[in-house]
Amino acid sequence: QEIMNSLHLVEIRPYFNVQDGKLDDFKAIWDEAIPRINEEGGVCYYCFTYNGNMATCREAYDNADGLLAHINNTKEYMDRAKHISDIVRLEVMGPVAELDKLKEPLKDLPVEWFVNHTVGFSKMAKPSV
């Protein structure tokens, strides 16, 4: 089984503070989006997790272009989610060359940039296509 080198991936973690009483609505928005997201060519993984009214999505893309395609693909869902939540933080991780491609498109968000160290590994198997 081929081992995937995860050092090239662009990973993001948006953190949402969901309004009181709106968590089920928030979950429903993103549950509805999952089939569309699953069809994206550049997405590697995508999963929401919750702690009370705080939600975060663990997601990774092949590169910056994959993330930008995802943002475009999910705009209608994000627009709906913004009415019942606030993005309080957005962690973006990846190689410096990929992060540089994202600085302008993400400039209006509360981004914390994390540059990949050059040494590491992943034991995640590369999915067969």
C-alpha positions in Angstrom: 0.0 0.0 0.0 1.4 3.4 -1.0 2.1 5.8 1.8 1.0 9.4 1.3 3.4 12.2 2.1 1.3 14.6 4.1 3.9 17.4 4.2 2.5 18.8 1.0 -1.1 19.1 2.2 -2.9 22.3 3.0 -4.8 21.7 6.2 -7.3 24.1 7.8 -9.2 24.3 11.1 -12.0 26.9 11.1 -13.4 27.5 14.6 -17.0 28.6 14.7 -18.9 30.0 17.8 -22.5 28.9 17.1 -25.3 31.0 18.5 -27.2 29.5 21.4 -30.1 27.3 20.2 -28.7 27.1 16.7 -26.3 24.2 16.9 -28.8 21.7 15.3 -29.3 24.2 12.4 -25.5 24.6 12.0 -25.0 20.9 11.9 -27.8 20.5 9.3 -26.2 23.0 7.0 -22.9 21.1 6.9 -24.5 17.7 6.8 -26.3 18.9 3.7 -23.0 20.0 2.2 -21.1 16.7 2.8 -22.2 15.0 -0.5 -21.0 18.0 -2.5 -17.7 18.2 -0.6 -17.1 14.5 -1.0 -17.1 15.0 -4.8 -14.3 17.6 -4.7 -11.2 16.4 -6.4 -8.7 18.1 -4.0 -10.2 17.2 -0.7 -8.3 14.6 1.4 -10.5 14.6 4.6 -13.3 16.6 6.1 -15.0 16.2 9.5 -16.7 18.6 11.9 -16.2 18.2 15.7 -18.0 19.9 18.5 -17.5 21.1 22.0 -20.7 22.8 23.3 -21.4 25.7 20.9 -17.9 25.6 19.5 -17.5 23.8 16.2 -14.3 23.1 14.2 -13.8 21.3 11.0 -10.7 19.2 10.4 -10.0 19.3 6.7 -7.1 18.9 4.3 -6.6 19.5 0.6 -4.0 18.4 -1.9 -2.8 22.0 -2.3 -3.9 25.6 -2.1 -5.9 25.3 -5.3 -7.9 22.4 -3.8 -8.8 24.6 -0.8 -9.7 27.5 -3.0 -12.0 25.2 -5.1 -13.6 24.0 -1.8 -14.2 27.6 -0.7 -15.9 28.4 -4.0 -17.9 25.1 -3.9 -19.3 25.7 -0.4 -19.9 29.4 -0.5 -23.7 29.0 -0.2 -23.3 26.8 2.9 -20.9 29.2 4.5 -23.2 32.2 3.8 -26.0 30.3 5.6 -23.7 29.3 8.5 -22.5 32.9 9.0 -26.0 34.0 9.9 -25.9 31.7 13.0 -22.2 31.6 13.8 -19.0 33.5 13.8 -15.6 32.3 12.7 -13.4 33.1 15.7 -10.2 31.6 14.4 -8.9 29.9 11.2 -5.7 27.9 11.4 -4.1 27.2 8.1 -1.2 24.8 7.8 1.0 23.8 4.9 4.1 24.4 2.9 5.1 28.1 2.6 4.7 28.1 -1.2 1.1 26.9 -0.8 0.3 29.3 2.1 1.5 32.2 0.0 -1.2 31.4 -2.6 -3.8 31.8 0.2 -2.8 35.0 1.8 -4.8 37.3 -0.5 -8.0 35.2 -0.8 -8.1 34.7 3.0 -7.0 38.2 4.1 -10.4 39.1 5.6 -10.5 36.1 7.9 -8.9 35.7 11.4 -6.1 33.4 10.1 -3.3 32.0 12.0 -0.6 30.7 9.6 1.4 27.6 10.4 4.3 26.6 8.1 5.1 22.9 7.8 8.5 21.7 9.2 10.5 19.9 6.6 10.7 16.7 8.5 7.7 14.5 9.3 5.7 11.6 8.0 2.2 10.2 7.6 1.0 6.7 7.9 -2.3 7.5 6.2 -2.7 5.3 3.2 -3.2 7.1 -0.1 -6.7 6.3 -1.3 -7.0 4.4 -4.5 -8.8 6.3 -7.3 
